[in-house]
C-alpha cells in the first residue's frame, strides 16, 4: 500500500516539473503560488484543440497555429496576455514569470503540429487528423492538469543530453 504524498514531496515534484518546462522558480513555495495560474493557457488551448479536432475545423487549427507561432516569436503566449490583462487584475493573482526559451520551442512544435493536423483534415485524411488532434488535445490536457509537458521532455532530451565525443 502506498502512503499519501507529503506536502514537501508534492512541492518538490511541482518545482521539478516547472523547471523541466524551463521556468525559473526560486523555491517550492514560489512554484506552488504560480502553478494554478500557469494552467490557464494550456487548459484554454486544450478546449480549443479538442473542439477543432471533434469538428475537424481547419480555420480554428490554422488560427491556433498562428497563436502558437506568435507566442514563439513574441516570447509571450497571447493567452498569457489575456490572463495578465483580464484575470490577474480580477483575481489579484501573481504575475506570470517570463516565457522561457524551452516553452517557446514547444510553441513552435505545437504550431507545426497544428498545421499538420489542419492539412490532414483539409486533405480528407480525417482519421489522421483525429489522431493528431487527439494527441495534441491529450498532451495539452496532461500539461494543464499535471504540469507534465511531453514536448518539453522531448526538447530536454534533444538539448540537454550528454554529447559523446570520439
N, C-alpha and C positions, 0 to 999 in steps of 0.2 A: 504494500500500500504506500502511495506517495504522500508526503506531507505537503500542506499548502505552502506556497512561496511566501517568504518573509518580505516585508516592505523593502529592506535593503537589497535583497536579491532582485526584486521587480525593478527597482530604480537602476540597478547596475545593468540589467538587461535592456531597459529602455535607453539608457545612456549609450550603450554599445550599438544599438540599432540606429539611433540618430547619428552617431559618429560614422557608422557604415554608410549612411546616406550623404555624408560629407559635412554635416552640421558640426559646429564647434560649440560644445556646451561645457562650461567650466565645472559643473557638478551634477550629481544625480537630482538635486533639488531643482536646478535650472531646467534640466531635461523634463522633469515631471511638470513644471509650470508651463512649458511650451508645448508639450506633446499633444494635449487635446486640440490646440489651435492649429497645429501642423497637420491635422486630419481634414481640415476644411477643403483644401484644394483637391486632394485625391478622392475624397468622397463625392464632391461635385463632379469631378471628371468621371468617376465610375458610373454615376447616374446617366451622364450624357453618353458615355461609351455603350452602356447597356441598352439605352433607348435606341441609339443609332444602329446597334447591332440587331436588335429584335426587329426593327422596322426596315433594316437594310437601307438606311438613309444616307446616300453618298454625300450630299451637301453638308450634312452635320459632321460627318467624318472629315471632310476636307476642311471645314471650319475649325475642328479640333486640331488638325494638323497645323493650321496657321497659328492657333493659340499656342501650341507647344513650340513651334519654331520661334515665335515672338519671345516666349519665355527663355529660350536658349540664347537668342541674340541680345535681348534686353537685360538679361541677368535677373529678371524678376517675373514670375509667372503672372499673367493677367488676373487669374483668380485670387492670387495673393493680394493684388491691388484692391480687389473687391472686399476681401477680408479687412485690409488695413483702412479702407475708406468708409466702410459701412458697418461691419460687425464690431470691429475693435472699439470704435467710439461708443457704441451702444452697450457693449458688454464690459467696457473698461478692462479689456484683456491685454496680455502682453504684446509688445511689438515683435513681429517675426524677425528672426535673425537673417543676415544677408544670405542670398541664394548661393550655395557653394557650387564650385565647378562640376563636381560629380553629378549634382542634381541637374545642372544644365545639359550635361551629356545624356542623362536619362530623358530629358525633354526631347533632345534630338532623336534618340532611339524611338521614343513614342510617336513623334511626328512622322517618321519614316513608316512605322507600323500602321499608323492611321491611313497614310497614303496607300500602302499596300492593301489594307482592308477595303478601302474605298474602291480601288482598282478591281479587286476580286468581285465585289458586288456589281460594279458597273459593267464588267466583262461577262456577267452572267454566271460566275462561279460562286453561287450562293452558299454552298456547303463550306467552301474555303473561307468565304467572308464571315460566316457564322462562327467557324472555329477560331479564326484570327481575332474577331471582335470579342468572342467569349474569353479567349486567353487574355486579351487586353483588359476586359472588364474584371475578370477574376484577379489578375495581378494587381490592378489598381484598388480593388476592394481589400485585398490582403494588406496592401500598403496602408490604406485608410484605417483599417481595424487594428493592425498589429505593429505598424511602422517597419514591417519587413518589406524591403524593396528588391524584388528579384532582378530588375535591370541594374541596380546599384551593385548587387552581388557580382553580376557579370562584368561590369566596369571595373570593380575592385579586383577581380581575378585577372583581368587583362592588364590593368595598370600597376597593381601592387605586387604581382607575383615576382618571385626572385628570378633574376636573369642568370643563366648559366653561360659562362664564357669558356671557350676552348683554350 
